Amino acid sequence: MIIPRLTLHLLCVSSCVLAAASTPNTPVERHAAPPASKSFAPDAELPPDQVAQSLLVLAKRMHERNDIESAEMAYVEVLNSPVRDEITQDALLGYAELLRSTGRETRAAAIYEKFVATYPGAARAPMVLIQLGRTLRDMGAFGLAQSRFYAVLNSTLAVTPENVQRYRDLAQLAKFEIAETFYQQGDYASAGKFFGRIKLLDLPAEDRARAVFREAYAFFLDGKLEQAVVALRSFLENYPLHPSMQEGRYLLCIALRRLGRTQEALTETLTLLRAAQSKAESDRETWTYWQRRTGNQLANDFYEQGDFTSALTIYQTLAELRADPAWRWPALYQIGLCYERLRQQDRAAAAYRDIIAEYDAAQKTKTVPDGSAGEVHQMAAWRLGQIDWSGNVSTSVLNFAMQRSETPAPASVQ
């Protein structure tokens, strides 16, 4: 569907008039505006620059409303119009952003390349190179992406006293993107080196925290576990409120366990499980995810290695954290298994009975959760039956042995 240029102009002007009418302290008289047909008489056509500016406003609004087709046509209309370079630059960047947001990275990269080739000396050219590098990286073209980021560093060589701070910020951003590209490419050794250098720069606190965390993560993924432990402890100590804190403690637990530092791993796991949580709902969800992942992975690891006491400690902590059956019942079941391995059958049976009792109570209130919770109840009932059967057999054998020992031996025949 092709909308005539005049129709797009009418849409733009109408939206601008409506925006003006809704703006406070703007004197707009009711019924004062002339009919649209008179406003667009041939002898009263608006200048191309003014029309293009209105089209850019329209394109942005259509993009925000997810009307991609209309937004794209508006951008193309501007790019095909004889307007000032500044307006064309705005259209190119807006169009490239739209293409990226809709998954058309190849076309977006072509738009960015056209901008850099057409306006190499523009003030926005270095930032466009950053966006181009990110787009190429998303496409998997890591080498091409790195070349664009290095081009930003080269552009900072010709700075003036007036823009030195701006280009310093761009250079820091380019270095960060270079390190991030190495990271996403899987070159963790290079990523760790770059993030280690970046964290020493004069960065905002948020950027420095991100660099410290990325360096630690790169050490972990590169198998440099001792360095990872040191870097992760530094991150947790210096940025205790950072959004990646829970993930950082998870990585620390895993690194310590792989290094054989069992007691430290257990301590860090319990610290994460028992830590206070934010009241924000989104943050609670993050805490829940990392608590469950850390607790289950470390406890399962201890269990498989035969360290049932450490596994039991983690499972007991998990079971106490939440009353949600989907969370609590699997933990109780694992507690029962640990007690069985420790040959404490009475305590194992008590854990299974807790599951059965809570399941029965949930049935009465019709709050039994869907999914695996019912299966856990069935497994607990089966394990409890096995314990009871084994106990009955042991009791019968013991009674039989006692009876045999109490029966007098037959008299010998002379």
HUTA-V920363 format. One record per backbone hydrogen bond with DSSP energy under -1.0 kcal/mol. NH is the residue of the N-H (numbers start at 1). CO is the residue of the C=O. E is the energy in kcal/mol with one decimal. If there is no record, write none. Layout:
NH,CO,E + NH,CO,E
//
This chain:
8,4,-1.9 + 9,5,-2.2 + 10,6,-2.3 + 11,7,-2.4 + 12,8,-2.5 + 13,9,-2.9 + 14,10,-2.5 + 15,11,-2.2 + 16,12,-2.3 + 17,13,-2.6 + 18,14,-2.4 + 19,15,-2.3 + 20,16,-2.4 + 21,17,-2.2 + 22,18,-1.5 + 26,23,-1.1 + 32,29,-1.8 + 39,35,-1.8 + 40,36,-1.6 + 41,38,-1.4 + 44,41,-2.6 + 51,47,-2.2 + 52,48,-2.7 + 53,49,-2.3 + 54,50,-1.9 + 55,51,-2.2 + 56,52,-2.2 + 57,53,-1.9 + 58,54,-2.4 + 59,55,-3.0 + 60,56,-2.2 + 61,57,-2.1 + 62,58,-2.8 + 63,59,-2.2 + 64,60,-2.3 + 65,61,-1.7 + 66,63,-1.6 + 67,62,-3.1 + 68,66,-1.4 + 71,67,-2.1 + 72,68,-2.7 + 73,69,-2.1 + 74,70,-1.9 + 75,71,-2.1 + 76,72,-2.4 + 77,73,-2.1 + 78,74,-1.9 + 79,75,-2.5 + 80,76,-1.4 + 81,78,-1.9 + 83,81,-1.5 + 88,84,-2.0 + 89,85,-2.7 + 90,86,-2.0 + 91,87,-2.3 + 92,88,-2.6 + 93,89,-2.4 + 94,90,-2.5 + 95,91,-2.6 + 96,92,-2.4 + 97,93,-2.2 + 98,94,-2.1 + 99,95,-2.4 + 100,96,-2.4 + 101,97,-2.3 + 103,100,-1.7 + 104,99,-2.8 + 108,104,-2.1 + 109,105,-2.9 + 110,106,-1.7 + 111,107,-2.0 + 112,108,-2.4 + 113,109,-2.6 + 114,110,-2.1 + 115,111,-2.2 + 116,112,-2.4 + 117,113,-2.5 + 118,114,-2.4 + 119,115,-3.1 + 122,119,-1.5 + 125,122,-1.4 + 128,124,-2.1 + 129,125,-2.1 + 130,126,-1.7 + 131,127,-2.3 + 132,128,-2.7 + 133,129,-2.7 + 134,130,-2.4 + 135,131,-2.3 + 136,132,-2.6 + 137,133,-2.3 + 138,134,-2.3 + 139,135,-1.3 + 140,137,-1.4 + 141,136,-2.4 + 142,140,-1.6 + 145,141,-2.2 + 146,142,-2.5 + 147,143,-1.9 + 148,144,-1.5 + 149,145,-2.0 + 150,146,-2.6 + 151,147,-1.5 + 152,148,-1.2 + 153,149,-1.4 + 154,150,-2.2 + 155,151,-1.9 + 156,152,-1.1 + 157,154,-1.4 + 167,163,-2.3 + 168,164,-1.9 + 169,165,-2.2 + 170,166,-2.1 + 171,167,-2.3 + 172,168,-2.2 + 173,169,-2.2 + 174,170,-2.6 + 175,171,-2.2 + 176,172,-2.1 + 177,173,-2.4 + 178,174,-2.2 + 179,175,-2.4 + 180,176,-2.6 + 181,177,-2.1 + 182,178,-2.1 + 183,179,-2.1 + 184,180,-2.7 + 185,181,-2.1 + 187,182,-2.1 + 188,186,-1.5 + 191,187,-2.2 + 192,188,-2.7 + 193,189,-1.7 + 194,190,-2.5 + 195,191,-2.8 + 196,192,-1.9 + 197,193,-1.6 + 198,194,-2.6 + 199,195,-2.1 + 200,197,-1.2 + 201,198,-2.0 + 203,201,-1.9 + 208,204,-2.5 + 209,205,-2.4 + 210,206,-2.0 + 211,207,-2.2 + 212,208,-2.5 + 213,209,-2.4 + 214,210,-2.5 + 215,211,-2.4 + 216,212,-2.1 + 217,213,-2.6 + 218,214,-2.5 + 219,215,-2.1 + 220,216,-2.1 + 221,217,-2.7 + 222,218,-1.8 + 223,220,-1.4 + 224,219,-2.3 + 225,223,-1.6 + 228,224,-2.3 + 229,225,-2.6 + 230,226,-1.9 + 231,227,-2.6 + 232,228,-2.9 + 233,229,-2.3 + 234,230,-2.0 + 235,231,-2.2 + 236,232,-2.6 + 237,233,-2.1 + 238,234,-2.3 + 239,235,-2.3 + 242,239,-1.5 + 245,242,-2.1 + 248,244,-2.5 + 249,245,-2.3 + 250,246,-2.1 + 251,247,-2.5 + 252,248,-2.1 + 253,249,-2.5 + 254,250,-2.3 + 255,251,-2.7 + 256,252,-2.5 + 257,253,-2.1 + 258,254,-2.5 + 259,255,-1.6 + 260,257,-1.2 + 261,256,-2.4 + 262,260,-1.6 + 265,261,-2.2 + 266,262,-2.6 + 267,263,-2.3 + 268,264,-2.5 + 269,265,-2.1 + 270,266,-2.4 + 271,267,-2.0 + 272,268,-2.0 + 273,269,-2.3 + 274,270,-2.2 + 284,280,-2.3 + 285,281,-1.9 + 286,282,-1.5 + 287,283,-2.7 + 288,284,-2.8 + 289,285,-2.2 + 290,286,-2.3 + 291,287,-2.9 + 292,288,-2.5 + 293,289,-2.7 + 294,290,-2.6 + 295,291,-2.8 + 296,292,-2.6 + 297,293,-2.2 + 298,294,-2.5 + 299,295,-2.6 + 300,296,-2.8 + 301,297,-1.9 + 302,298,-2.6 + 303,299,-2.6 + 304,300,-2.6 + 305,301,-1.7 + 306,303,-1.4 + 307,302,-2.5 + 308,306,-1.5 + 311,307,-1.9 + 312,308,-2.5 + 313,309,-1.9 + 314,310,-1.8 + 315,311,-2.6 + 316,312,-2.6 + 317,313,-1.6 + 318,314,-2.5 + 319,315,-2.5 + 320,316,-1.3 + 321,318,-1.0 + 327,324,-1.6 + 328,324,-3.4 + 329,325,-1.9 + 332,328,-2.5 + 333,329,-2.5 + 334,330,-2.1 + 335,331,-2.1 + 336,332,-2.2 + 337,333,-1.9 + 338,334,-2.4 + 339,335,-2.4 + 340,336,-2.0 + 341,337,-2.3 + 342,338,-1.8 + 343,340,-1.5 + 344,339,-3.1 + 348,344,-1.9 + 349,345,-2.8 + 350,346,-1.8 + 351,347,-1.8 + 352,348,-2.0 + 353,349,-2.5 + 354,350,-1.8 + 355,351,-1.5 + 356,352,-2.1 + 357,353,-2.9 + 358,354,-2.3 + 359,355,-2.3 + 360,356,-2.4 + 361,357,-2.1 + 362,358,-2.0 + 363,359,-2.1 + 364,360,-1.8 + 365,361,-1.5 + 367,362,-2.9 + 376,372,-2.2 + 377,373,-1.9 + 378,374,-1.9 + 379,375,-2.6 + 380,376,-2.6 + 381,377,-2.4 + 382,378,-2.1 + 383,379,-2.7 + 384,380,-2.5 + 385,381,-2.1 + 386,382,-2.2 + 387,383,-2.4 + 388,384,-2.7 + 389,385,-2.7 + 390,386,-3.0 + 391,387,-2.7 + 392,388,-2.6 + 393,389,-2.6 + 394,390,-2.5 + 395,391,-2.5 + 396,392,-2.6 + 397,393,-2.7 + 398,394,-2.5 + 399,395,-2.8 + 400,396,-2.5 + 401,397,-2.4 + 402,398,-2.4 + 403,399,-2.5 + 404,400,-2.2 + 405,401,-2.0 + 406,402,-1.7 + 407,403,-1.3
//
